[in-house]
Amino acid sequence: MIAGMQPTSSKPAGSSESNQGLLRSIASLLICIHLFCVAVVLAANSPGNFRRSPLQGRLVSIFAAFTRLLHFDPEFTPYYYTLGRPLDDDTWLVIDLYPSGEQPVAQQQLASSIQLPDGGSNWLENRRRGFQLAKLLAASADPPSENDDITSEIARAVGGWAMRQSGNGRAVVRCMRRYSQPFDLAAVNAGFPADRPTDPAYDTTVYEADVWTDEDKQVQVQKRASRAEVAPRQTGGAAPATTPTVNK
Amino acid sequence: MATGAKTDFTELAEDFGQKWNRFWFAPANPLPVCVLRIFVGMLAAAHFLELGQGLNVWYASDGVVPPAAVRRLLDLTSSGVEYRYSYLDGLPVSSALVVIHVLAILASLAFALGLLTRISGLLTLAALLAYIHRLPQIAGHVEPVLSFLIFYLCIAPSGARLSLDWRLFGSSKSKATLAWIVGSSDAPEVANVALRLTQVHLAMFYAMMGLTKLYGDAWWEGSAVWILLAQTQSRPVDLTGIRRWGQIGEYLINFWTHGIVYFELAFGILIWTRIGRPIVLWLSVLIWVSVIIATGHVLFGLTMLAANAAFLPAAVFEPFVRRPRVPETLPAAAAA
């Protein structure tokens, strides 16, 4: 028992006072443990949780039975809203659906196309969930932290869901990002119309994968090669800017 | 000399103990936690109603990301055991899923009304956590705040006032045990513990929000709010017309950005000072309205504003409520 948390009365303690003192001591101990757990998980909350020290990582995983179970650890929630990285720009998923899983996309007509999120109000969280899933995919598709296991898992889930919903056998899952315009329009690169922030020039495909159902009814995924992995075409002119601003 | 040092240490420990006990265990009027319960219950109900929009898409077991995929993603992104359990993992798109969802809404409304308060509070918390753990990767900003608020309100006697429980059990001594179970008994020390836990947790939460922003250049450079306003797909309103104001517009964006960060960093400290508390509480209204406009996080902003009620004294709420029929047994100091 911590000395400072003893009952403060200097009078001879009666039975009820002594019980109250014991209760307060137990409550004090529980409060200290609880707040220590909460303080550790909140202090270890960083964008993507990649800036945790090994000690923080260990403590967070020890406390997980309590803090994760009751969601005191908001590990996936971006309370920074934006950090100004391209990763924080609007990202969404487009799923193009094709009828047959056995034929390649080039030999089929597009059956339908689904977008996630689709519709809804930006004042509500439902639409934001679609953006958040797309950002999770994009974060693992961008070269510095590329992780094919994560991207293919999301593409498989999203593509599989869209195919189940529509009864199609093949899908192309694309993760799209729209670069935002800077405050100073003079800083916008050539090729990006300053007066149309929704122009397709601002959109870029972050990730693209073919998803199909095989003969065993298993959903398969094959990532399409990213632009960075494809040899550049030999052209005479200067390469066009790929982002709207110089400093992005 | 050694005896003198020992006496000093004993006095210091005694002093700390007294302050600790006063902070955590001084009897408090349960009215603030009861008012907070109404706000939080209504916000939880609004949250569940809003979740209903994407119930089949996101939370059915055959939704966009099935439970097996969620577990594989967690294995790839987290370390250690997950401790995430959700009854939604076994519910495909069906009428059962809708019924379970409606029950969650009813539990949160019962909590707001103060009907079987502690039980409905625990059910609301269980439902909230089920949605979070079903798909934690896309959990929103409001869920972690609602989780700890409901958790502390379940500890508190949050049904002691302004509740159906108080009408049903509060006035009868024969139902004292039942009143304690449902959370309608006056338990002034427990009310204080719950209120203090909410206050300390909220202060730490603000500090966390401020600190995570410091990772990004945009919050240092004063452009973060502009970046939010420039998102054509996710912004709730188009305020990019500020650009036409030129330098003044840029300064306004800078001021807005810095204001949010400085407020969040200062909240955890100034809220404990006599002069600072009313200032940051008034300022929080301005800041949260501005955050809602820039980001569209309506429920999150309202929840943070409601949580701030934990810092208001009971006297603020007294004029708005009828006196209970049973005379208060609290000492005058505690009621204040």
Interface residues (C-beta under 8 A of the other chain):
Chain A: A3 G4 M5 Q6 P7 T8 R24 A27 S28 I31 H34 L35 V38 A39 L42 A43 N45 S46 P47 R51 G57 S61 A64 A65 R68 L69 L70 H71 F72 D73 P74 E75 F76 T77 P78 Y79 Y80 Y81 T82 L83 G84 R85 D88 D89 D90 W92 L116 G120 S121 N122 W123 L124 E125 N126 R127 R128 R129 F131 Q132 L133 L136 N147 D149 I150 E153 I154 R156 A157 V158 W161 R164 R178 S180 Q181 P182 F183 D184 L185 P197 T198
Chain B: A13 E14 F16 G17 Q18 W20 N21 W24 F25 H47 E50 L51 Q53 G54 W58 D62 G63 V64 V65 P66 A69 R72 L73 L76 T77 S78 S79 G80 V81 E82 Y83 R84 Y85 L125 L128 L129 I132 H133 P136 Q137 I138 A139 G140 H141 V142 E143 P144 S147 F148 F151 V193 L197 V200 H201 M204 F205 A207 M208 M209 L211 T212 K213 Y215 G216 D217 A218 W219 E221 S223 A224 W226 I227 L228 A230 Q231 T232 Q233 S234 R235 P236 T240 R243 G249 E250 I253 A294 T295 G296 H297 V298 L299
